[in-house]
């Protein structure tokens, strides 16, 4: 059976296949997560100034008020993990919004 994750939001909860995550919040258009070649990060997404990072562990985090250039930088980075460590980790407030099953 394929792994899945649960997205938790204040108004509802969704279950998604681990291999393809699409977030949908009340009143917000769907946001696709883009897969990246990394040993640390599985996929990333960006919506309304927030960066979403799903790690290989299955955990999904929302990083608040991240400039769009960092989303673009992660997509283009030779090493997504190194880019994350240098520009994202510890630099922006975050919230864990999904857990691996």
N, C-alpha and C positions, 0 to 999 in steps of 0.2 A: 504494500500500500504506500502511496506517495505521501510524503510529509505535508503537513498543512500548518498554517498559522492562524491565530485569532487576532483580529484587529479590534481593539477596544476603544470606544469613543464615549463621550458623555451621554449621547442620545441613543446609541445602538451598538451592536456587536456583529461582526461578520466573520465567516470562515472562508479562507481562500486556499487553493492549492499552493504549496510552497514554491513551485516552479514558475508561477506567474501571478504576481500580486498587482491588483488594481484597487486603489483606494477610492471610496465614494463616501463623502460626508453629506449630511443634510444640507441642501441648498448649494452644493459645490459640484462642479463638473468632475467626472472621473479623472483620476491622475494615474498615468502608467508609470510603473517602475521600470527602469532600464537596466538590463543585466550588464555587468562589467567583468572584465577578466582580472580576477584578484583572488588571492588565497584568504583574504580577510572579509571582503565585502562581496555580497551576492548581487545586489541591485540598489539603484538610487533613483530618487524622484525629487521634484521641486514643485512647490505650489504656494502661492501667496507669501513669498519671502521665507518659507520654511523648507529645509532640506530633510529628506527622508532617506535613511540608510538602513537597508536590511543586511545584516551580517550573515556569514555562512552558518552561524549557530542557529539561525532562524529568527533571532530577535530583531525587531524593527524599532528604530528610534526616530523621533522628530526633533530636529535641531532648529531653534527659533532665531529669526532675524538674520539669516545667513545671506550674504550677497550672492546674487545669481552667478557671478564670476567663479565662485567656488564650486557650484554645481557643474558649470562648464569645465572647470579645471579638473574635477574628478573624472568626468567623461573622457577627457583628453590625456590624462596622466599616464605616463609609462608605468608607474607603480601607484595604484589607487590607495593602497594601504599607507605608503609613505606620504602621499598627499593628504590623506585623512589625518595622519599623525601630526603633520606640520601645520595644517591650516584649519582643521575642524575640531579635533579632540581637545577638550578643555578650553576652547575659545568661545563656545556658544552654549547657552542653556539648552538642556535636552530633556526629553520625556520618553520613557519606554512605552510604546503603544501596542506592541504585539509580542507574543511569546511563542516559542516553538512548542509544538505538541509532542 
